Every structure is written in structure tokens, then in C-alpha cells.
């Protein structure tokens, strides 16, 4: 079952997360894992922060400069990863990466991230959409 959403609805969700990213901030306390990511073909230059306690992602946030696709994708990713255990977080990231590569994926895991379903049709935007997800996976796979 495909989630039905118009291009205009998808564009609006992306622009909302770009204009008002709720997870764009520096961590307020110690203990966050940090990883840096950037894309070669865009302005994207972000730090991703995950707070992990007892195999659970307590918080996720980011800071830096990025285009609309990268900022919104990262903001949505942070929303999806919060309060998930590491295994669930990795499944969500895997589903997102499969979606962008046009492979079969579990859309029930992605919620708003489904708005990036057509990213593969814009090759220049693929790295913008996935770079923070790849970075977060680097943190989680080592846990």
C-alpha cells in the first residue's frame, strides 16, 4: 500500500521542515555522540548529534548549514529516531535508504520521510537527502 500524497503536499512538508526545523540546535548537555557530514555538490555541512542511553536513542538533533532537502531530511530523521532503540533506528535508516534507491522498503517505518520518495529522480539531490542518514547510521552501527 503506497501512501497517497500529492507533489504539492510533499513539497509543503519539505519546506515546513526547512523553514522551521524543530531539531536544529546544539545539544544542551554532555553525552551526545557527534558526527560530521557534508556533500560535495551542495552547501550541506552538518553535525549530527545522537544521545544514546541503554541502547535507546533519547534525543537527536543537528546543527550547521544545508540546502532545503538536506535540512528537511535531517529534521525528519531526527524526529523518527527519537525514542527508538538502536535496532529500530537502523531499520528506519535502512528503509529510507532503500526508498531512495528505489528498492522495496517498509513505508510504515518512514512517516513524513516518505516525502523523499521521488528523490532518486533528481540525481543531484540524492546525496542531500541521504547524507545525514548515512552519518547517523555510522553512529548507531558501532553501538
N, C-alpha and C positions, 0 to 999 in steps of 0.2 A: 504494500500500500504506500503510495507516494503522497507526501504531504502536499496539498494543493495551495500554492501561493503565487500571486501574480508577480511579474518583474517589478512593478511599482511597489508592492508590499515589501519585497526583498530589499530593494534599494532604500526604502524608508527605514527599515531595521538597521541596515548598514550605516546610514547617515546618522541615525539616533545614537548608535554606539560610538561613532566617530566624534560627533559634536558634544556628547555628554558621557564620556566613558566613566562608569562608576568605579572601575578598578584601577584607574591611573593614579598612582600615588606611590610614595616611598613607604616601605614598612615602618610601622610605628614602634616596633620593639625588636629586640635581638632574636636570633634563631632562624631566620629565613635562609633558605638556600637561594643562591643568586646565579643566574647565567645570562650572558650577553648574547644577543643575536642581531644580525644586520643582513640586509640584502644588497647585493652588488648593483642591481639595476634600478634601485629606488632609494629614497631618503631614509628608509627604515633603519633605525638604530635604537634598539630597546634593551632594557634589562628586565628580565622576568624573575619574580620572587615567589617562592612557594614556602609556606610554613607547614612542616610535616611533623606530626607528633603521633606516636604509637601507630605508625603505618597509615595515618589518615591525613589528608590534605585539609588543614584547618583554614588556611587562607591562601589566596592567590592574587597578586597584583603586578603591575608593571609601571615602568617609567621610561621616558625618552621621547624621541621624535619619530613619527611614522606617517605614512600615507593613510588615506581613509580605509582602504581594505585591510592593511596590517593592524591599524588601531582597533577597528571594529572586531576583526577576527580575534585579536588578543583579548579584548574586553569580554567577548562572549566566551572564549576559552576559560578565562578566569572564573566567570560565573558557573560554568559547567563543572569545573574541577573542585570547587569549594565543597567541603564536607563529604568528599568521596574517599574511599580507601584507595591505596595506590593501584591495586589491581583494576578497580573500576575506572580510575583516571586513565590508565593505559588503554583500556578498552575504548574509552571515549576518543582518545587521541587517534587510535588505530582506525576507528570508524570514520573520523574526519579525513584522515589521510587517504583512506580507500575511496571515500566520496569524491575527493578532489582528483584522484587518479582514474575516476570513472569505473571503479571496481564495485562489486557487490558489497554493501555495508548495511549495518543495523541503524536505520534512521531514527529509531526510538531513542537512541542514546544522544542525539545531537541537538534536540530542541531548536533554539534560534540559529544555531550554526548551520542549519540546513540552507540558509540564505546564500551560502557559498557553493551551492551545488553546480552552478554553471561556470565556476572559476576556470575549469580546465579548458573552456572555450576561449579564454583570454590568457594565452601562454605567459605573457609578461606579468600577469597578476598572481600566478600560482605561488611563486616564492613569497610574495607579500602576504598571502593568505595563510601559508603553512609554516613560516619561519618560527613563530613563537611556539607553535605546537611541537615542532621538532625540538626546540630548546627545552620545553617543559618535559618532554619525553626523556631527554638526556638526564635530567634531574631524577625523574621517577624510576628509570630503569636501573639506577645504581642503588636503589633502596631495597 
